[in-house]
Amino acid sequence: MALRVKDVRVSQRFYEELFGMKVVWNPDPENVYLSTGMDNLALHQYPQEDVSHVAPSHLHPLDHLGFLMASPQDVEEFFQEATQQGVTIVKPLRKHRDGSFSFYLADPDQNTIQILYEPTVMLQP
């Protein structure tokens, strides 16, 4: 996943602190690549001359991105951590008809992120 962001360092801290992601490549001040070891997230800074024109929109082409958790308890613990850190919760904890369990939060650029336990996906410990 690659996201354009208003402030690459603010977004980097968000994903490092909340998701435990680590920098795998930082080629320049406008780009950083992060991973938990099972994924890859690229953050690309909007050019400074364009930042003032960037505004969150309900018509954003990205509906949401997701991070898988190993259990419903992991989702609940992540929800508590996000809430304690003051992260915006977009949709609260919910058990879905298919047996999955999730909630949605917003990153600093208002991208919606689903934190999801999906019973049909087996994660390696």
N, C-alpha and C positions, 0 to 999 in steps of 0.2 A: 504494500500500500504506500502510496506517495501522496502527501498532503501539502498544499500551499498554506503558509501561515504568515501572520502579520509580524510576529517576533519569534524567530527561530529559537532563541535562548529560553524564552518563557515557555514555549511549547516543549522544548527539550526537557526542562526541569519537571514539567507536568508529567510527561511520560516516564521519566526516570523515577520520580518520587512515588507516583501512584501505581504504576505498572511494573516497577523494578527493571525497566529496560536499561540496557547499557549501550554506550556509543561503540559502534563497530567501525565507523569511518567518519571523519570530520574534515572533508577536503578543503573547506574554506568557510568563512564566517556566515555565509548565506545557506549552507547546506549541512545537514547532519543525518547520519543513518544509524538507527537504533535497532536493538533486537533483544528478545528474552532468551534466545537460543533456538526457538522454534518458529520464528517469524522475522519479518523485516519491515521496518517503518522508515520511510524517507520523509524528512521535513525540509521543505524548500521555501526560503524567505521570499515573499513578494518583493519585487523591486521597490525601493524606498519611494520612488515617484508615483507608484501605484497604490501604496498602503492607504492613503487618505480616501481612495475610491472604493476600498473594499469594505463592504458592510454585510453582516450576517443577514441571510434572507431565508424566508420559509420556502422559497423556490430553489434552494440549494440543490444542485444535481446529485449530490451524495446523500442517500437516505440515511445510512449509518454504516459504521464499521464495527466489527465485533472481536472480542477476546474470549476464548474458551477457558472454562474453569473445570477442574477435575471432579467437583462435587457440588451439590446444592449448598452445603455448608461453606464451601469456598466462596460462592456467590454472596451469601449472607455476610461473611466476614469482610469481603471486598466492599459491600454496600456500607457496612459500619465504618470502615476506614475512609471511604470517599466522603461520607456524611461528616465525619469528624474533621476532615480536612477542608470542609466548606465547599466541596465540589457541587456544582449544580446538578441536581437529580432531575432528569427529564421525565422518566416514568419509573414508578416505584417497583419494588420486588413483586414478581408475579409468577405463578406456576401456569404454564401454557397447556393447552389441550393435548399436545403431543408428548407431554412428560418433561419437557425442557423447563428451565427455571432461569429467570433473568431480571435485570433492571437496565435502565438506560441513563447515561450521564452525558454531560457536555464538556468538551475540552476548552482551552482558552479562546479558540477561534469559533466556538459554538458548533463544532462537528459533534454529531451524536454518536455515542459509543455504547454498544450493547455488551454487557458482561453476562456471559451465558454458560450455563451447564446444559449440555446436549447429551442425553443418555445413549445415543447411537454412536457417539464419537469417543474413542478410547484414547486418552492422553497418556503418554509415557511419563513415569514418575521422575 
